[in-house]
Protein backbone atom coordinates (compact mmCIF):
# COMPACT_ATOMS: atom_id res chain seq x y z
CA UNK A 1 0.00 0.00 0.00
CA UNK A 2 2.97 2.28 0.50
CA UNK A 3 5.55 3.39 -2.01
CA UNK A 4 8.75 3.08 0.04
CA UNK A 5 9.91 0.17 -2.16
CA UNK A 6 9.00 1.31 -5.70
CA UNK A 7 9.74 -2.11 -7.26
CA UNK A 8 6.89 -3.60 -5.22
CA UNK A 9 4.27 -1.00 -6.14
CA UNK A 10 1.21 -2.78 -7.53
CA UNK A 11 2.21 -6.11 -5.95
CA UNK A 12 0.93 -8.31 -3.17
CA UNK A 13 3.70 -9.20 -0.71
CA UNK A 14 3.31 -12.39 1.32
CA UNK A 15 5.21 -14.89 3.43
CA UNK A 16 5.20 -18.62 3.85
CA UNK A 17 6.11 -20.17 7.19
CA UNK A 18 8.76 -22.49 5.73
CA UNK A 19 10.10 -23.33 2.29
CA UNK A 20 9.25 -26.77 1.02
CA UNK A 21 12.70 -27.05 -0.59
CA UNK A 22 14.56 -27.36 2.73
CA UNK A 23 12.92 -30.08 4.82
CA UNK A 24 16.11 -30.53 6.87
CA UNK A 25 17.23 -28.00 9.48
CA UNK A 26 17.93 -25.19 9.34
CA UNK A 27 14.49 -24.44 7.94
CA UNK A 28 13.85 -21.08 6.29
CA UNK A 29 10.66 -19.19 5.53
CA UNK A 30 10.04 -17.39 2.28
CA UNK A 31 9.18 -13.76 1.52
CA UNK A 32 7.67 -13.27 -1.92
CA UNK A 33 5.50 -11.05 -4.09
CA UNK A 34 3.21 -11.35 -7.05
CA UNK A 35 1.74 -8.77 -9.39
CA UNK A 36 -1.97 -8.09 -9.20
CA UNK A 37 -4.05 -9.66 -11.98
CA UNK A 38 -7.58 -8.55 -12.74
CA UNK A 39 -8.51 -11.63 -14.82
CA UNK A 40 -8.58 -14.01 -11.80
CA UNK A 41 -6.08 -16.42 -13.38
CA UNK A 42 -3.16 -18.09 -11.63
CA UNK A 43 -0.07 -15.96 -11.37
CA UNK A 44 3.61 -16.69 -10.79
CA UNK A 45 5.39 -15.22 -7.80
CA UNK A 46 8.92 -14.00 -7.21
CA UNK A 47 10.96 -14.68 -4.08
CA UNK A 48 12.49 -11.73 -2.26
CA UNK A 49 15.92 -12.88 -1.11
CA UNK A 50 17.01 -11.56 2.26
CA UNK A 51 20.67 -10.93 2.99
CA UNK A 52 20.46 -11.68 6.71
CA UNK A 53 22.59 -14.61 7.87
CA UNK A 54 20.51 -16.72 10.26
CA UNK A 55 23.44 -19.11 10.70
CA UNK A 56 22.52 -22.59 11.88
CA UNK A 57 19.20 -21.42 13.39
CA UNK A 58 15.90 -22.12 11.65
CA UNK A 59 13.99 -19.01 10.57
CA UNK A 60 10.22 -19.42 10.35
CA UNK A 61 8.53 -16.40 8.78
CA UNK A 62 5.55 -15.92 11.06
CA UNK A 63 4.18 -12.45 10.30
CA UNK A 64 4.26 -9.57 7.88
CA UNK A 65 3.10 -6.07 8.71
CA UNK A 66 3.47 -2.34 8.26
CA UNK A 67 3.71 0.76 10.43
CA UNK A 68 0.60 2.87 11.03
CA UNK A 69 1.26 5.00 7.93
CA UNK A 70 1.88 1.91 5.79
CA UNK A 71 5.23 3.30 4.71
CA UNK A 72 7.46 0.57 6.18
CA UNK A 73 7.33 -3.20 5.82
CA UNK A 74 8.22 -5.56 8.69
CA UNK A 75 8.87 -9.31 8.80
CA UNK A 76 8.47 -11.35 11.99
CA UNK A 77 10.84 -14.33 12.24
CA UNK A 78 10.90 -17.03 14.92
CA UNK A 79 13.56 -19.71 15.35
CA UNK A 80 11.18 -22.37 16.65
CA UNK A 81 7.87 -23.91 15.61
CA UNK A 82 6.96 -24.29 19.29
CA UNK A 83 5.11 -21.27 20.68
CA UNK A 84 6.24 -22.27 24.18
CA UNK A 85 9.86 -21.51 23.24
CA UNK A 86 9.85 -17.94 24.52
CA UNK A 87 12.05 -15.05 23.34
CA UNK A 88 13.19 -16.68 20.11
CA UNK A 89 11.83 -14.13 17.65
CA UNK A 90 12.95 -10.99 15.90
CA UNK A 91 11.22 -8.33 13.82
CA UNK A 92 13.09 -7.13 10.73
CA UNK A 93 12.38 -4.06 8.63
CA UNK A 94 12.44 -4.81 4.90
CA UNK A 95 14.48 -2.12 3.16
CA UNK A 96 15.38 -1.89 -0.52
NORQUI-V356399 format. One record per helix or strand of 2 or more residues. SS is the DSSP state (A for helix, B for strand). FROM is the first residue (numbers start at 0). TO is the last residue. Records with the same first field share a line. If there is no record, write none. Layout:
# NORQUI-V356399
SS: FROM-TO ; FROM-TO
This chain:
# NORQUI-V356399
A: 5-7
B: 10-15 ; 29-34 ; 45-46 ; 58-65 ; 72-77 ; 88-93
